[in-house]
Amino acid sequence: MTLDVEHFAKVRLLALAEDHGEDGYGVLRDYLASASRNQRSYIQSEIDRREGSPYSGDMVRKYRDDMLWKLEGLLWEVG
């Protein structure tokens, strides 16, 4: 059931972005611009930490500064 909830949340997030004409880049850029310095530092440290992960390391190295759906994938792992 947890996987169903996670999948639904991801699909909904991407659908909302698409419905508003977003491609993911703007959403991520706006989110990071609105985050406090501490929040951005925390996000960066979590992404850096995931680079060594056998589960998400390849994704971090390939998509480090890329679109919304890659960031949300990492955020689900954080939770």
N, C-alpha and C positions, 0 to 999 in steps of 0.2 A: 504494500500500500504506500509506503514511503516513496518508493520510486515513482509511483503514479502521481503523487502530489508534487514531487520535484519536477517531473516532466511537464505537468500541467502548468506549473509556475513559470518554467522556462519558455514554454510555447506562448503563454499569455504575455510575458514580458516582451518577447520578440514581436508578437502581433501588435501590441500597443505601440511599439517603436515604429513598426511599418505603417500602421494606420495614420500616424502623424508625419509620415514622409521622412522618417529618420533612417539613416543607413547604419547607425551604430556609432560611427565616428563622432558625430555631434553630441550624442547622448553621453558618451564617455568623456569627451572634452568638457562639456558643461558640468557634468558631475564632479570631475576632478577640480574644475575651476571654482566650484561652490564649496568644496570641502576645505576644512581648516588645514593649516599647516601640519598639525598633529595627525589629522586623519589621513592626509596624503602620505605622510611619513609611514604611518602604520600600513597603509595599503601597499606601498612600495616594499616595505620589509616583508610582508606576507608573500608578495609576488617573488621577491628574491629568495625567500625560504623555500618556496615551492619549486624553484629551479632545480634543486637537487632531488626532488621527489621522483620515485620510479613511476608514479601514476600520472603526474601532471608536468614533469620536468620538460619533456619534449614540447608540449604545448606552450609553456612559458617561453622557452627559447625561440620558438618559431613565431609566436604572436605577442611578444612582450608588450608592445604598445598598440595592439590592434583592437579590433571592434568589440562591441558590447557583448556578443555571445561568448566570446572567449573570457572576458572578465567575469561574467556571471557564472561561468563554469568553475572558475577558481573560487569565487565567493561561496558557491555551494559547498566546495570542499572545506572552506574555512569553518562553515557552520556545522 
